[in-house]
Amino acid sequence: RLAGSGRVDPATAPRVGRLVGARVLVIGSVRSAGARVTLDARLVDVRTGAVRPGGAEDATLDGVLAAEAALALEILQSLGVTLT
């Protein structure tokens, strides 16, 4: 609900993360140009406010779900999460 409200932006994300008890927030954007979609994610450390890349994927509209899955795996890898 917070993300959909428009009240969360990169400048306030660490404060919001502390309010909800998070350690890392994933923020990002979806951009489209014609039939192309770019998904971009960044990881924000709630304690320090440091921002690091989470990953990016470029896809056609038909491939956006595969791009979303690939980006999720990139984010998990950036966080040091090993899937079993």
BELWO-V46213 format. One record per residue. RES is the residue in one small letter. PSI is psi in whole degrees, 0 to 359 (999 if undefined). BURIAL is I if it has 16 or more other ideal C-beta (glycine too) atoms within 10 Angstrom, else O. D_FIRST is the distance of its C-alpha to the first C-alpha in Angstrom with 1 decimal. Layout:
res;psi;burial;d_first
RES;PSI;BURIAL;D_FIRST
RES;PSI;BURIAL;D_FIRST
This chain:
res;psi;burial;d_first
r;324;O;0.0
l;315;O;3.8
a;319;O;5.5
g;341;O;5.2
s;343;O;6.1
g;4;O;9.1
r;351;O;9.6
v;125;I;10.0
d;170;O;13.4
p;330;O;16.2
a;329;O;17.9
t;357;O;15.3
a;315;I;13.7
p;321;I;16.4
r;317;O;15.8
v;320;I;12.1
g;318;I;13.3
r;321;O;15.9
l;324;O;13.7
v;4;O;12.0
g;20;O;15.4
a;155;O;15.2
r;325;O;18.4
v;135;I;17.4
l;143;I;14.4
v;119;I;14.6
i;158;I;14.0
g;195;O;15.7
s;160;O;16.5
v;122;O;17.8
r;142;O;20.9
s;146;O;23.3
a;102;O;26.9
g;236;O;28.8
a;9;O;28.6
r;144;O;27.3
v;135;I;23.8
t;125;O;23.1
l;130;I;20.3
d;134;I;20.2
a;146;I;18.6
r;151;I;19.2
l;129;I;19.0
v;121;I;18.5
d;119;O;20.4
v;323;I;18.5
r;319;O;21.9
t;339;O;23.8
g;2;O;21.4
a;137;O;23.6
v;133;O;22.2
r;156;O;23.9
p;143;O;23.8
g;336;I;21.8
g;169;I;23.5
a;146;I;23.7
e;141;I;24.7
d;133;O;26.4
a;168;I;26.9
t;167;O;27.9
l;323;O;25.6
d;335;O;27.4
g;14;O;26.8
v;326;I;23.1
l;322;O;22.2
a;322;O;25.0
a;321;I;23.9
e;317;O;20.4
a;318;O;22.2
a;319;I;24.6
l;319;I;21.9
a;318;I;20.3
l;322;O;23.8
e;318;I;24.4
i;314;I;21.4
l;319;O;22.6
q;317;O;26.1
s;327;I;25.1
l;354;O;23.6
g;22;O;26.8
v;128;O;25.5
t;122;O;28.3
l;140;O;27.6
t;999;O;30.3
